[in-house]
Amino acid sequence: MGPGYQTTIWEYDPAKVTGEPGEPGEPGEPGEPGEPGEHVGLHLLEHTDLSRGKIMYFRTGRHIHTQHPPSALSISLNLLIHRPDEPHAQQGFFDPQHGRVTHSPTTRSHQLLCDLAGQRTAPLLEHLATSHPAPAVLAGALSSAVHLLGPAAEPLLIQAADDSRPAVHGPARNTLTSETGPDSQANSTR
């Protein structure tokens, strides 16, 4: 319905996503968009429109697109199809002007849900923070566990600090080595 929207499409090389903020380098986790602040080296592909009857296909972990406002009311359908070979692939958000990752919506939604549920989520957070296969989910659960449990989350941080994936060990090591440690991360309403 309607004229559709204008879009700008970029491509990046997932082999150059490191999982750490900074410049591209060694490969990160497959299906992960990178860490907030990480440079992903975008290459402009095209400016086009999604007009009535047009179908566009975006490659997971390669294409980024910006939807510009339509000239009139329009309805389009976006399908995110999870492939069996990438069951934990994440959709990311990017700043195309600077070619950087801004955030992962999955991480934010997990944190919000865990924060709202409070102490009842502690066992689930501990399980997710030690065993979930997706680094972003694991890191989000760890962050929420630190926020909720304070110093009691230190064993989880120590385990995460030994993880081989930068998206997991980076935040854990930062929290452990900060001047205040997990004590300052505790929720004051516990």
C-alpha positions in Angstrom: 0.0 0.0 0.0 1.3 3.4 -0.8 4.4 4.5 -2.7 6.9 2.7 -0.5 10.0 4.0 1.1 13.4 5.1 -0.2 16.4 3.1 1.1 20.2 3.3 1.1 22.0 0.0 1.1 25.6 -0.7 2.3 27.6 -3.9 2.5 30.3 -4.9 4.9 32.7 -7.8 5.3 31.8 -9.9 8.3 35.3 -11.5 8.3 36.6 -8.1 9.3 34.3 -7.7 12.3 36.3 -8.3 15.5 33.7 -8.1 18.2 35.7 -5.3 19.8 35.3 -1.6 19.5 37.9 0.0 17.2 39.1 -0.8 13.7 38.3 -4.0 11.7 40.7 -6.8 12.1 40.5 -10.5 13.0 37.1 -12.3 12.5 34.5 -12.2 15.2 31.6 -14.6 15.8 29.6 -15.6 12.8 26.2 -14.0 12.7 27.1 -11.2 15.1 26.9 -7.6 13.9 29.9 -6.6 16.1 30.2 -4.6 19.3 28.8 -1.1 19.9 31.4 1.4 18.6 33.1 -1.1 16.3 34.1 0.1 12.9 32.7 -2.2 10.2 34.0 -0.7 7.0 30.8 0.0 5.0 30.7 0.1 1.2 27.8 2.0 -0.4 25.9 -0.3 -2.8 22.9 1.8 -3.9 20.0 4.2 -3.3 16.7 2.7 -4.3 13.1 2.4 -3.4 10.8 -0.3 -2.2 7.9 0.4 -4.4 4.6 -1.6 -4.8 5.4 -5.1 -5.9 9.1 -4.9 -5.4 11.0 -7.5 -3.3 14.4 -6.9 -1.8 16.7 -9.5 -0.2 19.3 -8.5 2.3 22.1 -10.9 3.1 22.5 -11.7 6.8 25.6 -10.3 8.3 26.5 -8.4 5.0 23.9 -5.8 4.2 22.8 -2.8 6.1 20.0 -0.5 5.0 18.5 2.8 6.0 14.8 3.3 5.5 14.0 6.9 4.6 10.4 8.2 5.3 8.0 7.6 2.5 6.3 10.5 0.7 2.9 9.2 1.8 1.4 6.6 4.0 3.0 3.2 3.0 2.9 -0.3 4.4 5.7 -2.8 3.7 6.5 -6.2 5.2 10.0 -7.1 6.5 10.7 -10.7 7.2 13.6 -11.8 9.3 14.2 -15.5 8.5 16.3 -17.5 10.9 18.4 -20.0 9.0 19.2 -23.4 10.6 23.0 -22.8 10.1 22.8 -19.5 12.0 20.2 -20.0 14.8 21.6 -17.2 16.9 22.3 -14.6 14.2 21.6 -11.1 15.5 20.1 -8.0 13.8 22.2 -5.0 14.6 21.9 -1.3 14.4 24.5 0.9 12.7 25.6 4.5 12.2 26.3 4.4 8.4 27.7 8.0 8.4 30.6 6.8 10.6 30.5 3.0 9.6 30.0 1.9 13.2 27.8 -0.5 15.2 25.5 1.3 17.6 23.7 -1.5 19.4 22.0 -4.9 19.3 18.3 -4.8 20.0 18.4 -8.3 21.4 20.7 -7.3 24.2 18.6 -4.3 25.1 15.3 -6.2 25.2 16.9 -9.0 27.3 18.2 -6.4 29.8 14.9 -4.6 30.0 13.0 -7.9 30.7 15.5 -9.0 33.3 15.5 -5.6 35.0 11.7 -5.6 35.2 11.4 -9.2 36.6 14.0 -8.5 39.4 15.2 -11.3 41.7 12.9 -13.9 40.1 15.2 -13.9 37.1 18.5 -14.6 39.0 18.6 -18.4 38.3 17.7 -17.8 34.6 20.3 -15.1 34.3 23.0 -17.3 35.8 22.1 -20.1 33.3 22.1 -17.7 30.3 25.3 -16.0 31.5 27.2 -19.3 31.5 25.7 -21.4 28.7 23.9 -19.4 26.0 25.6 -19.9 22.6 25.0 -16.3 21.3 27.6 -14.0 22.7 25.3 -11.0 22.8 22.7 -12.8 24.8 25.3 -14.2 27.1 26.9 -10.7 27.6 23.4 -9.2 28.2 22.5 -11.8 30.8 25.9 -11.2 32.5 25.3 -7.5 32.6 21.8 -7.9 34.1 23.2 -10.4 36.6 25.8 -8.0 37.7 23.2 -5.2 38.0 20.8 -7.5 39.9 23.2 -9.5 42.1 26.1 -7.1 42.7 29.1 -8.9 44.3 27.4 -12.3 44.2 27.9 -12.1 40.3 31.7 -12.2 40.6 32.0 -16.0 39.9 30.0 -15.4 36.7 32.3 -12.5 35.7 35.4 -14.7 36.4 34.1 -17.4 34.2 33.1 -15.0 31.4 36.6 -13.3 31.6 38.1 -16.6 30.4 35.7 -16.9 27.4 37.5 -16.8 24.0 34.9 -14.4 22.5 35.7 -10.7 22.8 32.0 -9.8 23.1 31.9 -11.9 26.3 35.3 -11.5 27.9 35.7 -7.8 27.2 32.8 -6.5 29.4 33.5 -9.1 32.1 37.2 -8.1 32.3 36.3 -4.4 32.3 33.9 -4.9 35.2 36.3 -7.0 37.2 39.2 -4.6 36.7 37.2 -1.4 37.2 38.0 0.6 40.4 34.6 -0.3 41.8 34.0 -3.8 40.4 30.6 -5.6 40.6 29.8 -3.8 43.9 29.0 -0.5 42.1 26.9 -2.3 39.5 24.4 -3.6 42.0 20.8 -2.4 41.8 20.2 -0.1 44.7 16.7 -1.4 45.1 17.7 -5.0 45.9 
